[in-house]
Amino acid sequence: MEDLKILSLKITALLLVSYFFLKVFYSIWWKPKWLERRLKQQGIRGNPYKLLIGDMKDFMKQITEAWSKPMSLSHQIAPRVDPFTLNTAQKYGKVSLCWAGTTPRLNIMDPDIIKEVLANKQGHFGITPLALNPLILILTEGLTLLEGETWATHRRIMTPAFNLEKLKGMVSIFAESCVLVVEKWKKSIALGGTCEIDVWPEFQDLTGDIISRTAFGSNFNEGNQILKLQRELQGLVVEAMQSLYIPGLRFIPTKKNRRRKS
């Protein structure tokens, strides 16, 4: 009788282990490869699936390489902003396949298809799921990631703030903030009459200044503090998007994880 119990426990353990491995195999190999074949049958081409990481390694390599070089003074910014998507489209066409880990994604560069997707109101096209990395879900709850009734409610709340007449009333505030920036730049000019300015942080400050003045009025410092926290939040989101998430990692009380939650 005792031997039967031990045998039964071993069989149960074996079944559980087999189920676990089959589920893992299905998630990280069989399903991605099946989806890859189905997409190829529809004429959609892209990089072949790589176990677990997909195209993340290539994405990071290309963007790191692009950002390590000085930016040329031209309007051709795609090679610097998103070299991976540009190279994929050039190699595989205006509708191509890429891999975010084990999940296939379509890169759509065809204006007509883009218009169809954006104009669709039947809910056929959902928002790109960022749930691949739960760390991102902790940080992102804005309008661009909401769907359904929740999106509609938030949209109704925000719409009055972007009324044309209301925006016209803010023009003087926009002008005032711009004048302050120009005056600041004038003071930076050396006696020789030239000066080099990194406009990216300057324009970030300008945007923050305008939002603080228009949205918070007299609580200008409070607005600035909120915008500083939002910039830090953006940095944490980008960092999470560019890293491979290990299940359970978000529960470890590291310094970054504690900061994300706070």
VOKOL-597329 format. One record per residue: residue number from 1; chain; residue in one letter; x, z, y of N, C-alpha, C, O in turn. Coordinates in steps of 0.001 Angstrom, whole numbers, plus 500000, padded with zeros to 6 digits. Each point is the difference from the previous one (the first is absolute). Layout:
BEGIN
{node NUM,A,a,{X,Z,Y},{X,Z,Y},{X,Z,Y},{X,Z,Y}}
...
***
This chain:
BEGIN
{node 1,A,m,{500826,500000,498785},{499174,500000,501215},{500862,500000,501267},{499724,499293,500970}}
{node 2,A,e,{501321,501523,498980},{500912,500094,501138},{500707,498668,500231},{500209,499578,501137}}
{node 3,A,d,{500165,499750,497724},{500673,498704,500109},{499096,498953,500632},{500457,499147,500762}}
{node 4,A,l,{498235,500926,498909},{499046,499051,500578},{499883,500181,501509},{499899,499026,500746}}
{node 5,A,k,{500117,502233,499698},{499917,500290,501431},{501220,499448,500738},{499883,499405,501072}}
{node 6,A,i,{501300,500810,498321},{501241,499505,500615},{499984,498484,500068},{500370,499401,501010}}
{node 7,A,l,{499179,499971,497858},{499913,498546,499957},{499024,499478,501053},{500264,499002,500671}}
{node 8,A,s,{498603,501690,499462},{498987,499603,500983},{500545,500097,501428},{499742,499130,500833}}
{node 9,A,l,{501016,501938,499439},{500600,500176,501332},{501035,498909,500291},{500086,499492,501118}}
{node 10,A,k,{500694,500161,497861},{501007,498946,500165},{499358,498654,500289},{500456,499243,500857}}
{node 11,A,i,{498447,500469,498387},{499293,498731,500217},{499408,499950,501408},{500073,498977,500681}}
{node 12,A,t,{499332,502159,499750},{499421,500074,501352},{501069,499789,501064},{499799,499265,500967}}
{node 13,A,a,{501355,501405,498836},{501108,499851,500955},{500504,498565,500030},{500301,499448,501059}}
{node 14,A,l,{499785,499955,497740},{500466,498614,499914},{499037,499046,500708},{500419,499074,500696}}
{node 15,A,l,{498282,501172,499110},{498988,499168,500652},{500067,500138,501517},{499890,499015,500730}}
{node 16,A,l,{500294,502228,499738},{500076,500239,501445},{501228,499321,500607},{499921,499380,501060}}
{node 17,A,v,{501222,500749,498244},{501229,499372,500478},{499848,498483,500006},{500419,499327,500942}}
{node 18,A,s,{498968,500138,497984},{499783,498545,499907},{499087,499521,501115},{500250,498964,500616}}
{node 19,A,y,{498674,501806,499647},{499069,499638,501075},{500710,499995,501350},{499803,499101,500817}}
{node 20,A,f,{501028,501920,499400},{500737,500100,501264},{500922,498794,500198},{500019,499384,501066}}
{node 21,A,f,{500746,500293,497884},{500938,498877,500108},{499277,498663,500147},{500448,499120,500734}}
{node 22,A,l,{498417,500736,498553},{499226,498763,500129},{499444,499848,501408},{499986,498904,500560}}
{node 23,A,k,{499553,502213,500008},{499454,499971,501360},{501085,499650,501014},{499774,499213,500920}}
{node 24,A,v,{501414,501385,498900},{501125,499704,500895},{500402,498535,499855},{500217,499315,501000}}
{node 25,A,f,{499885,500199,497759},{500359,498613,499736},{498995,499050,500632},{500378,498983,500582}}
{node 26,A,y,{498329,501352,499301},{498940,499168,500581},{500142,499953,501518},{499874,498935,500605}}
{node 27,A,s,{500389,502217,500012},{500038,500089,501468},{501223,499332,500599},{499902,499331,501028}}
{node 28,A,i,{501264,500845,498332},{501238,499527,500639},{500490,498657,499479},{500926,499420,500567}}
{node 29,A,w,{498456,500067,498342},{500468,498715,499499},{498874,499025,499642},{499936,498899,500547}}
{node 30,A,w,{499179,501504,498537},{499006,499044,499504},{499059,499520,501103},{499793,498795,500145}}
{node 31,A,k,{499641,502116,500626},{499048,499620,501052},{500663,499156,501090},{499450,498962,500367}}
{node 32,A,p,{501736,501449,500181},{500648,499145,501007},{500308,498598,499483},{499790,499018,500712}}
{node 33,A,k,{500707,500879,498049},{500333,498682,499456},{498739,499168,499760},{500017,498782,500178}}
{node 34,A,w,{498895,501870,499422},{498730,499296,499799},{499472,499455,501331},{499544,498859,500078}}
{node 35,A,l,{500525,501978,500970},{499561,499566,501327},{500883,498869,500520},{499518,499071,500647}}
{node 36,A,e,{501770,501019,499063},{500932,498952,500420},{499622,498662,499361},{499995,498968,500671}}
{node 37,A,r,{499689,501053,498035},{499598,498768,499308},{498711,499434,500576},{499885,498791,500199}}
{node 38,A,r,{499124,502095,500075},{498720,499550,500549},{500178,499358,501370},{499372,498984,500297}}
{node 39,A,l,{501476,501603,500535},{500240,499445,501335},{500727,498660,499916},{499711,499086,500771}}
{node 40,A,k,{501232,500796,498295},{500707,498725,499814},{499041,498903,499556},{500145,498843,500395}}
{node 41,A,q,{498867,501526,498776},{498992,499032,499558},{499188,499462,501170},{499464,498893,499931}}
{node 42,A,q,{500443,501895,501154},{499276,499573,501202},{500925,499284,500992},{499590,499667,501111}}
{node 43,A,g,{501651,500104,498477},{500938,499281,500862},{500717,500871,501001},{500629,499487,500925}}
{node 44,A,i,{499292,501831,498911},{500659,500912,500938},{501343,500417,499411},{500062,500613,498934}}
{node 45,A,r,{501008,499046,501773},{501342,500276,499511},{500669,501114,500803},{499613,500302,501128}}
{node 46,A,g,{501391,500288,498260},{500731,501059,500678},{501144,500481,499133},{500253,499445,498931}}
{node 47,A,n,{500442,501590,501530},{501097,500555,499218},{499472,500611,498707},{498928,500604,500009}}
{node 48,A,p,{501791,499257,498885},{499547,500623,498751},{499985,501523,500118},{500805,500590,500721}}
{node 49,A,y,{498270,500029,498564},{499852,501452,500037},{501246,500679,499436},{500515,499611,498952}}
{node 50,A,k,{499965,501427,501774},{501109,500826,499516},{499458,501387,499702},{499248,500568,500792}}
{node 51,A,l,{501133,499960,498084},{499470,501263,499507},{500026,501095,501060},{501049,500321,500558}}
{node 52,A,l,{497778,500244,499708},{499778,501122,500922},{500242,499672,501470},{499126,500245,500832}}
{node 53,A,i,{502051,499202,499510},{500349,499841,501418},{499414,498748,500641},{499888,499928,501224}}
{node 54,A,g,{499731,499072,497954},{499476,498765,500579},{501002,499358,500957},{501153,499764,499639}}
{node 55,A,d,{498394,499956,501587},{500861,499364,501008},{500564,500991,501011},{500626,499595,500979}}
{node 56,A,m,{499157,501709,498792},{500396,500992,500996},{501501,499966,500293},{500412,500143,501151}}
{node 57,A,k,{500408,499669,497803},{501451,499983,500193},{500409,498807,500863},{500805,500137,500921}}
{node 58,A,d,{498629,498684,498768},{500315,498794,500786},{499505,500141,501435},{500678,499587,500940}}
{node 59,A,f,{498135,500998,499223},{499430,500208,501334},{500934,500851,500844},{500312,499648,501138}}
{node 60,A,m,{500141,501487,498298},{500868,500907,500746},{501354,499358,500296},{500555,500186,501084}}
{node 61,A,k,{499978,499058,497949},{501297,499352,500180},{499945,498991,501145},{500893,499959,500847}}
{node 62,A,q,{498036,499218,499170},{499895,498948,501016},{499760,500581,501390},{500572,499531,500984}}
{node 63,A,i,{498580,501488,499090},{499690,500563,501327},{501192,500803,500537},{500250,500008,501206}}
{node 64,A,t,{500478,500660,497906},{501200,500744,500428},{501060,499044,500522},{500647,500263,501014}}
{node 65,A,e,{499522,498623,498281},{500974,498988,500407},{499617,499378,501343},{500852,499791,500863}}
{node 66,A,a,{497837,499911,499306},{499537,499386,501250},{500169,500944,501187},{500389,499575,501088}}
{node 67,A,w,{499319,501703,498699},{500067,500975,501090},{501434,500416,500331},{500255,500601,501044}}
{node 68,A,s,{500670,499076,498063},{501397,500379,500250},{500700,499035,500958},{501088,500287,500499}}
{node 69,A,k,{498267,498554,499755},{500597,498987,500878},{499352,500043,501384},{498839,500389,500124}}
{node 70,A,p,{501897,499218,500915},{499401,499941,501345},{498848,498995,500022},{500051,498974,499323}}
{node 71,A,m,{498916,501325,501456},{498839,499117,500084},{500262,498895,501020},{500427,500267,501124}}
{node 72,A,s,{499316,498502,498476},{500202,498882,500912},{498903,499980,501059},{498882,500452,499754}}
{node 73,A,l,{501444,499022,501421},{499033,499956,501100},{499124,498755,499862},{500187,499011,500709}}
{node 74,A,s,{498858,501057,498369},{499059,498900,499798},{498670,500577,499530},{499895,501191,499705}}
{node 75,A,h,{499087,497942,500229},{498682,500438,499543},{499874,499945,498486},{498952,500355,499460}}
{node 76,A,q,{502097,499206,499842},{499985,499928,498539},{500323,501383,499432},{501117,500250,499546}}
{node 77,A,i,{497895,500640,500485},{500250,501391,499613},{499683,500287,498533},{500387,501048,499482}}
{node 78,A,a,{498909,498028,499837},{499601,500246,498608},{501183,500315,499082},{499882,500903,499172}}
{node 79,A,p,{501267,498387,500936},{501132,500304,499117},{500526,501429,500152},{500654,500533,499103}}
{node 80,A,r,{499048,500075,502046},{500460,501378,500199},{498909,501013,499676},{500272,501031,499384}}
{node 81,A,v,{498500,498684,501025},{498894,500944,499810},{499619,500128,498528},{499835,501111,499497}}
{node 82,A,d,{500024,497764,499811},{499583,500026,498597},{500649,498846,499239},{499323,499043,499626}}
{node 83,A,p,{501988,501045,500146},{500705,498893,499337},{499515,499743,498581},{500002,498858,499541}}
{node 84,A,f,{499580,502199,499758},{499577,499828,498610},{498756,499114,499902},{499963,499064,499201}}
{node 85,A,t,{499018,501233,501615},{498772,499210,499984},{500274,498564,500425},{499454,499065,499415}}
{node 86,A,l,{501387,500754,501599},{500351,498657,500471},{500680,499194,498896},{499641,498848,499756}}
{node 87,A,n,{501337,501757,499581},{500730,499303,498932},{499096,499686,498814},{500124,498941,499385}}
{node 88,A,t,{498961,501985,500290},{499069,499775,498890},{499078,498828,500303},{499750,499160,499136}}
{node 89,A,a,{499737,500784,502110},{499102,498910,500398},{500735,498655,499996},{499444,498988,499573}}
{node 90,A,q,{501788,501005,500898},{500778,498759,500021},{500315,499516,498586},{500082,498796,499758}}
{node 91,A,k,{500090,502127,499326},{500371,499651,498629},{498799,499616,499144},{500079,499077,499190}}
{node 92,A,y,{498779,501654,500996},{498855,499823,499100},{498743,499442,500662},{499013,499739,499313}}
{node 93,A,g,{501000,500076,501995},{498839,499421,500659},{499217,500991,500846},{500329,501184,500065}}
{node 94,A,k,{498613,498299,500589},{499226,500809,500951},{499169,501088,499338},{499623,500970,500659}}
{node 95,A,v,{500084,498891,498054},{499356,501079,499238},{500937,500326,498849},{500133,499215,499062}}
{node 96,A,s,{500512,501935,501008},{501010,500349,499010},{499803,501420,499494},{499219,500774,500553}}
{node 97,A,l,{501498,499544,498398},{499861,501284,499319},{501234,500857,500239},{501129,499511,499958}}
{node 98,A,c,{498641,501787,500295},{501111,500947,500029},{499543,501279,499291},{498816,500176,499715}}
{node 99,A,w,{502141,500709,500008},{499697,501199,499211},{500339,501266,500782},{501142,500205,500410}}
{node 100,A,a,{497839,500644,499791},{500203,501331,500574},{500014,500977,498827},{498963,500551,499629}}
{node 101,A,g,{502203,499656,499800},{500080,500785,498777},{499371,499224,498852},{500440,498896,499678}}
{node 102,A,t,{498528,501680,499702},{499311,499331,498888},{498766,499230,500456},{499278,499435,499178}}
{node 103,A,t,{500479,500542,502128},{498787,499364,500528},{500315,498652,500652},{500842,499931,500895}}
{node 104,A,p,{498485,498990,498661},{500218,498698,500636},{499259,499911,501330},{498893,500519,500142}}
{node 105,A,r,{501731,498814,500830},{499351,499788,501301},{500163,498544,500403},{500986,499350,499654}}
{node 106,A,l,{498034,500154,501079},{500063,498624,500476},{500486,499974,501440},{499503,500740,500848}}
{node 107,A,n,{501467,498407,499416},{500419,499720,501378},{499257,498749,500440},{500221,498920,499452}}
{node 108,A,i,{498902,501218,501530},{499202,498859,500464},{500484,499577,501376},{499911,500758,500966}}
{node 109,A,m,{500604,498014,499111},{500519,499458,501262},{499176,498808,500473},{500326,499386,501015}}
{node 110,A,d,{498615,500284,498261},{499132,498874,500349},{498949,500471,501003},{499189,500860,499657}}
{node 111,A,p,{500792,498610,501573},{499070,500475,501038},{498528,499957,499575},{499242,500914,500327}}
{node 112,A,d,{500344,498045,498952},{498596,499881,499589},{499607,501114,499029},{498913,500569,500104}}
{node 113,A,i,{501978,499735,498955},{499703,501072,499039},{500029,501359,500701},{499181,500870,499707}}
{node 114,A,i,{501757,499308,501213},{500069,501248,500766},{498696,500217,500769},{499461,501107,500026}}
{node 115,A,k,{500039,497824,500599},{498750,500074,500754},{498842,500398,499084},{499158,500822,500363}}
{node 116,A,e,{500815,498579,498440},{498939,500311,499036},{500046,501473,499591},{498961,500654,499902}}
{node 117,A,v,{502241,499862,499862},{500152,501397,499595},{499543,500938,501111},{499247,500942,499754}}
{node 118,A,l,{501212,498798,501471},{499677,500880,501120},{498525,499941,500398},{499444,500980,500496}}
{node 119,A,a,{499931,497868,499282},{498598,499835,500391},{499031,500460,498912},{498800,500105,500253}}
{node 120,A,n,{501692,500166,498559},{499125,500359,498882},{499360,501366,500225},{500692,500979,500278}}
{node 121,A,k,{498000,499078,499603},{499259,501254,500226},{499302,500485,498732},{499222,500953,500047}}
{node 122,A,q,{501049,498399,498825},{499358,500396,498749},{500817,501036,499229},{499580,500454,498935}}
{node 123,A,g,{501575,499919,501593},{500830,501001,499336},{500805,499464,498840},{500476,500767,499164}}
{node 124,A,h,{499684,497893,500777},{500774,499410,498903},{501489,500301,500130},{500726,500048,499008}}
{node 125,A,f,{499711,500153,502223},{501421,500236,500236},{500193,501423,500519},{499623,500315,501129}}
{node 126,A,g,{500955,500521,498055},{500232,501386,500408},{501308,500132,500748},{500795,499062,500068}}
{node 127,A,i,{499417,502116,500492},{501252,500288,500689},{501089,500207,498955},{499754,500571,498937}}
{node 128,A,t,{501442,498962,501372},{501120,500165,499073},{500163,501470,499643},{500188,500828,500891}}
{node 129,A,p,{499745,499513,497829},{500085,501419,499622},{501401,500549,500192},{500963,499487,499431}}
{node 130,A,l,{499143,501568,501382},{501282,500668,500184},{500133,501169,499035},{500980,500744,500026}}
{node 131,A,a,{498002,499399,499118},{499995,501121,499066},{501103,499898,498959},{500188,500924,499210}}
{node 132,A,l,{500562,497938,500776},{501133,499885,499106},{500968,501143,500262},{500709,500433,499092}}
{node 133,A,n,{499326,500047,502114},{500843,501124,500357},{499121,501071,500659},{499645,499873,501171}}
{node 134,A,p,{500006,501177,498081},{499125,501040,500559},{500538,500663,501246},{499237,500585,500769}}
{node 135,A,l,{502092,499334,499450},{500565,500587,501212},{499440,499328,501245},{499873,500629,501051}}
{node 136,A,i,{499791,498079,498827},{499472,499254,501147},{498585,500460,500312},{499616,500080,501167}}
{node 137,A,l,{499601,500224,497795},{498609,500413,500210},{499909,501319,500752},{499011,500262,500685}}
{node 138,A,i,{502029,500578,499189},{500013,501259,500741},{500060,499723,501498},{499469,500766,500804}}
{node 139,A,l,{501186,498123,499564},{500327,499734,501402},{499084,498995,500684},{499960,499948,501229}}
{node 140,A,t,{499298,499246,497997},{499248,498905,500615},{498508,500135,499768},{499520,499865,498874}}
{node 141,A,e,{499756,500402,502191},{498543,500087,499917},{499356,499283,501180},{498904,500356,500435}}
{node 142,A,g,{501795,498622,500079},{499510,499284,501179},{499005,498910,499655},{499707,499750,498831}}
{node 143,A,l,{499778,499608,502203},{498950,498980,499874},{500426,498836,499107},{499184,499454,499259}}
{node 144,A,t,{502085,500170,500809},{500466,498828,499238},{499985,500227,498493},{500088,499039,499235}}
{node 145,A,l,{499803,502203,500326},{500014,500274,498559},{498664,500499,499475},{499874,500311,498815}}
{node 146,A,l,{499128,499767,502057},{498679,500452,499569},{499145,498816,499573},{500252,498864,500401}}
{node 147,A,e,{498730,501409,498778},{499103,498951,499536},{498560,500515,499977},{499747,501203,500069}}
{node 148,A,g,{499322,497852,499832},{498583,500348,499821},{499413,500760,501170},{500317,499727,501158}}
{node 149,A,e,{498815,501241,498525},{499288,500769,501029},{500946,500837,500856},{499773,500188,501195}}
{node 150,A,t,{501293,500311,498174},{500969,500802,500766},{500632,499154,501091},{500144,500444,501140}}
{node 151,A,w,{500240,498315,498499},{500575,499076,500988},{498989,499716,501108},{500349,500025,501180}}
{node 152,A,a,{498380,499702,498438},{498964,499657,500978},{499775,501146,500987},{499833,499771,501198}}
{node 153,A,t,{500164,501460,498295},{499792,501176,500865},{501133,500142,501007},{499763,500194,501192}}
{node 154,A,h,{501464,499708,498320},{501159,500128,500896},{500046,498855,501010},{500375,500190,501157}}
{node 155,A,r,{499238,498623,498386},{500008,498825,500890},{498996,500197,501134},{500287,499679,501153}}
{node 156,A,r,{498529,500853,498514},{498975,500246,501039},{500488,501022,501018},{499723,499876,501193}}
{node 157,A,i,{501000,501127,498337},{500519,501037,500905},{501040,499416,500953},{500052,500371,501173}}
{node 158,A,m,{500774,498715,498319},{501110,499466,500798},{499600,498870,500937},{500618,499826,501050}}
{node 159,A,t,{498361,499404,498593},{499636,498806,500768},{499810,500246,501498},{500519,499220,500799}}
{node 160,A,p,{498750,501845,499629},{499799,500201,501448},{501299,500139,500784},{500052,499653,501180}}
{node 161,A,a,{500992,500851,498178},{501277,500196,500712},{500640,498674,500379},{500836,499952,500902}}
{node 162,A,f,{498775,498955,498409},{500603,498692,500261},{499034,499053,500724},{500160,498780,499962}}
{node 163,A,n,{498845,501806,500692},{499083,499212,500819},{500784,499357,501147},{500860,500638,500607}}
{node 164,A,l,{498831,498074,499688},{500773,499251,500992},{499994,500671,501361},{501039,500081,500655}}
{node 165,A,e,{497795,500403,499780},{499915,500642,501320},{500842,501264,500051},{500619,500304,501021}}
{node 166,A,k,{499402,500426,497878},{500806,501221,499954},{501485,499668,500069},{500774,500703,500651}}
{node 167,A,l,{499619,498213,498669},{501400,499576,500026},{500413,499527,501395},{501125,500238,500440}}
{node 168,A,k,{497942,499085,500253},{500297,499550,501372},{500309,501184,500904},{500854,499912,500882}}
{node 169,A,g,{498450,501191,498893},{500215,501199,500818},{501352,500651,499754},{500434,500851,500777}}
{node 170,A,m,{500235,498750,498139},{501300,500594,499671},{501182,499174,500512},{501155,500398,499848}}
{node 171,A,v,{498546,498446,500759},{501074,499098,500438},{500959,500693,500955},{501212,499805,499912}}
{node 172,A,s,{498260,500995,500993},{500865,500686,500977},{500961,500962,499293},{501141,500169,500430}}
{node 173,A,i,{498391,500461,498484},{500862,500911,499247},{501086,499209,499285},{501158,500417,499960}}
{node 174,A,f,{498456,498412,499464},{500992,499132,499356},{501084,499617,501003},{501193,500080,499709}}
{node 175,A,a,{498371,499504,501473},{500936,499541,501038},{500930,501133,500421},{501201,499792,500170}}
{node 176,A,e,{498241,501408,499997},{500795,501163,500417},{501100,500303,498987},{501145,500256,500370}}
{node 177,A,s,{498492,499714,498344},{500987,500278,498944},{501081,498928,499967},{501176,500302,499800}}
{node 178,A,c,{498418,498430,500397},{500973,498892,500005},{500974,500114,501171},{501197,499752,499851}}
{node 179,A,v,{498282,500625,501310},{500850,500170,501186},{501051,501082,499739},{501162,499837,500374}}
{node 180,A,l,{498440,501260,498989},{500936,501087,499701},{501136,499520,499095},{501156,500387,500172}}
{node 181,A,v,{498491,498762,498861},{501020,499466,499079},{500965,499089,500749},{501214,500091,499819}}
{node 182,A,v,{498246,499034,501017},{500845,499073,500765},{500944,500781,500923},{501179,499667,500118}}
{node 183,A,e,{498295,501367,500529},{500834,500817,500884},{501117,500697,499223},{501126,500127,500479}}
{node 184,A,k,{498537,500318,498315},{500997,500649,499138},{501097,499009,499638},{501181,500346,499992}}
{node 185,A,w,{498421,498410,499706},{500985,498968,499642},{500882,499648,501198},{501200,499769,499852}}
{node 186,A,k,{498199,500194,501319},{500773,499678,501210},{501116,501022,500223},{501103,499654,500422}}
{node 187,A,k,{498587,501611,499286},{500989,501066,500191},{501137,499895,498982},{501097,500514,500217}}
{node 188,A,s,{498615,498803,498658},{501016,499866,498943},{501000,498889,500299},{501073,499949,499398}}
{node 189,A,i,{498579,499163,501529},{500865,498852,500298},{501277,500476,500698},{499965,500734,500987}}
{node 190,A,a,{501140,498823,498466},{501298,500396,500564},{500255,499281,501326},{499219,499141,500410}}
{node 191,A,l,{501869,501217,500244},{500332,499397,501287},{500197,498490,499875},{499742,499254,500944}}
{node 192,A,g,{500718,500303,497884},{500211,498569,499795},{498709,499219,499902},{500015,498769,500039}}
{node 193,A,g,{498875,501921,499835},{498697,499338,499977},{499488,499629,498619},{499010,499277,499886}}
{node 194,A,t,{501650,501208,499052},{499520,499699,498644},{499839,501289,499199},{500603,501029,500303}}
{node 195,A,c,{498567,498875,498670},{499743,501181,499171},{499386,499557,498671},{499166,499095,499972}}
{node 196,A,e,{501234,501527,498952},{499419,499701,498694},{499036,501116,499611},{500352,501179,500017}}
{node 197,A,i,{498425,498425,499632},{498957,500989,499678},{499383,499670,498645},{499647,498851,499732}}
{node 198,A,d,{500227,502160,499423},{499290,499843,498728},{498511,500204,500312},{499544,501129,500181}}
{node 199,A,v,{499710,497770,499878},{498614,500083,500469},{499048,500576,498955},{498899,500428,500347}}
{node 200,A,w,{501506,499592,498366},{499085,500517,498973},{499593,501455,500260},{498803,500275,500076}}
{node 201,A,p,{502144,500674,500065},{499567,501371,500314},{499352,500122,501377},{499132,500846,500214}}
{node 202,A,e,{501305,498291,500728},{499413,500034,501344},{498519,499616,499948},{499167,500636,500645}}
{node 203,A,f,{500508,498319,498583},{498605,499571,499889},{499166,500997,499190},{498804,500156,500244}}
{node 204,A,q,{501826,500512,498802},{499299,501066,499276},{499605,501113,500967},{498877,500504,499973}}
{node 205,A,d,{502082,499865,500885},{499721,501052,500996},{498929,499542,500986},{499133,500778,500398}}
{node 206,A,l,{500941,497924,499997},{499007,499459,500931},{498596,500060,499400},{499052,500427,500658}}
{node 207,A,t,{500827,499138,498079},{498706,500042,499323},{499496,501429,499908},{498833,500279,500275}}
{node 208,A,g,{502061,500624,499335},{499619,501412,499893},{499557,500571,501336},{499041,500769,500073}}
{node 209,A,d,{501668,498846,500984},{499666,500478,501349},{498600,499534,500410},{499210,500776,500539}}
{node 210,A,i,{500495,497945,499198},{498690,499443,500363},{498875,500665,499196},{498965,500369,500555}}
{node 211,A,i,{501250,499778,498150},{498973,500628,499159},{499768,501447,500427},{498858,500456,500069}}
{node 212,A,s,{502231,500266,500218},{499867,501393,500426},{499195,500120,501287},{499138,500869,500129}}
{node 213,A,r,{501156,498245,500821},{499315,500063,501299},{498521,499608,499880},{499140,500603,500641}}
{node 214,A,t,{500573,498378,498531},{498614,499521,499912},{499145,500856,499070},{498827,500245,500281}}
{node 215,A,a,{501759,500209,498610},{499211,500727,499003},{499943,501502,500264},{499020,500660,499655}}
{node 216,A,f,{502049,499882,500967},{500044,501453,500165},{499890,500457,501446},{499820,501188,500267}}
{node 217,A,g,{500288,497872,500666},{499829,500355,501408},{500982,501059,500452},{501214,499797,499969}}
{node 218,A,s,{498239,501354,500458},{500852,501061,500533},{500838,500667,498903},{501027,500616,500286}}
{node 219,A,n,{498520,499254,498432},{500768,500588,498892},{501102,499040,499550},{500136,499686,498817}}
{node 220,A,f,{500639,499862,502157},{501014,498976,499761},{501053,500464,498999},{500375,499243,499105}}
{node 221,A,n,{500099,501977,501035},{501045,500519,499107},{499488,500144,498567},{500727,499763,499034}}
{node 222,A,e,{498009,500629,500856},{499403,500122,498659},{499962,498628,499325},{500297,499870,498813}}
{node 223,A,g,{499334,499112,501962},{499957,498642,499468},{501362,499532,499549},{500137,499385,498942}}
{node 224,A,n,{500883,500907,501868},{501369,499617,499636},{500442,500660,498709},{500660,499376,499169}}
{node 225,A,q,{498973,501894,500662},{500384,500725,498793},{499344,499387,498761},{500641,499866,498958}}
{node 226,A,i,{498077,499760,501159},{499289,499371,498886},{500643,498667,499634},{500152,499683,498820}}
{node 227,A,l,{500226,499532,502195},{500626,498701,499743},{501382,500144,499351},{500388,499167,499181}}
{node 228,A,k,{500347,501877,501178},{501285,500254,499347},{499799,500305,498524},{500761,499537,499150}}
{node 229,A,l,{498206,501247,500556},{499696,500321,498606},{499559,498747,499230},{500330,499836,498825}}
{node 230,A,q,{498925,499287,501849},{499562,498762,499354},{501183,499082,499692},{500019,499332,498966}}
{node 231,A,r,{500963,500635,501928},{501195,499188,499750},{500767,500545,498791},{500499,499243,499167}}
{node 232,A,e,{499582,502090,500761},{500654,500615,498837},{499228,499657,498725},{500593,499740,498953}}
{node 233,A,l,{498076,500265,501151},{499126,499664,498872},{500248,498565,499540},{500065,499732,498800}}
{node 234,A,q,{500072,499345,502155},{500273,498599,499666},{501307,499871,499223},{500088,499246,499031}}
{node 235,A,g,{500915,501495,501405},{501288,499974,499310},{499891,500499,498568},{500612,499438,499092}}
{node 236,A,l,{498607,501618,500709},{499804,500551,498660},{499231,499028,499105},{500281,499895,498806}}
{node 237,A,v,{498740,499389,501779},{499220,499015,499237},{500892,498846,499562},{499971,499594,498838}}
{node 238,A,v,{500823,499876,502096},{500904,498879,499675},{500979,500415,498913},{500275,499235,499076}}
{node 239,A,e,{500245,501975,501039},{500955,500499,499001},{499344,500075,498617},{500612,499638,498995}}
{node 240,A,a,{498133,500838,500965},{499284,500097,498725},{499701,498626,499424},{500073,499807,498786}}
{node 241,A,m,{499587,499222,502084},{499689,498642,499550},{501216,499302,499404},{499871,499162,499108}}
{node 242,A,q,{501307,501190,501392},{501222,499321,499572},{500678,500663,498809},{501056,499553,499552}}
{node 243,A,s,{498332,501521,499933},{500611,500702,498873},{499128,499896,498756},{498782,499849,500092}}
{node 244,A,l,{501848,500232,498759},{499285,499962,498727},{499473,501389,499712},{500771,500955,499911}}
{node 245,A,y,{497897,499166,499940},{499401,501321,499787},{500125,500431,498546},{499664,499244,499089}}
{node 246,A,i,{500823,501977,500701},{500078,500591,498667},{498822,500952,499852},{499861,500920,500805}}
{node 247,A,p,{499278,498886,498179},{498812,500850,499827},{500349,501485,500062},{500942,500466,499359}}
{node 248,A,g,{498262,500266,501439},{500204,501436,500140},{500946,500388,501114},{500130,501180,500328}}
{node 249,A,l,{500542,497822,500265},{501002,500283,501036},{499397,500703,501211},{500648,500833,500634}}
{node 250,A,r,{498090,498818,499682},{499392,500568,501218},{499733,501502,499885},{499784,500670,501011}}
{node 251,A,f,{500230,499859,497770},{499728,501431,499810},{501254,500856,500140},{499910,501224,500086}}
{node 252,A,i,{501253,498142,499937},{501247,500760,500153},{500161,500376,501478},{499977,499117,500858}}
{node 253,A,p,{500183,502161,499451},{500029,500438,501416},{501322,499702,500704},{500675,500909,500483}}
{node 254,A,t,{499690,497801,499571},{501205,499620,500738},{499726,500096,501499},{498854,500149,500425}}
{node 255,A,k,{502205,499763,500364},{499855,500079,501460},{499093,498878,500517},{499133,500235,500842}}
{node 256,A,k,{501078,498517,498636},{499194,498847,500427},{498535,500181,499613},{499110,499716,500802}}
{node 257,A,n,{500626,500762,497959},{498634,500175,499542},{499254,501042,500820},{498823,499835,500320}}
{node 258,A,r,{501885,501246,500015},{499377,501051,500814},{499659,499448,501393},{498953,500311,500566}}
{node 259,A,r,{501961,498859,499972},{499769,499428,501328},{498823,499039,499983},{499184,499995,500922}}
{node 260,A,r,{500726,499172,498006},{498890,499066,499873},{498667,500740,500045},{499083,499602,500717}}
{node 261,A,k,{500822,501461,498521},{498735,500739,499932},{499661,500684,501319},{498841,500038,500414}}
{node 262,A,s,{502202,500509,500250},{499733,500672,501273},{499602,499012,501073},{499738,500394,501136}}
***
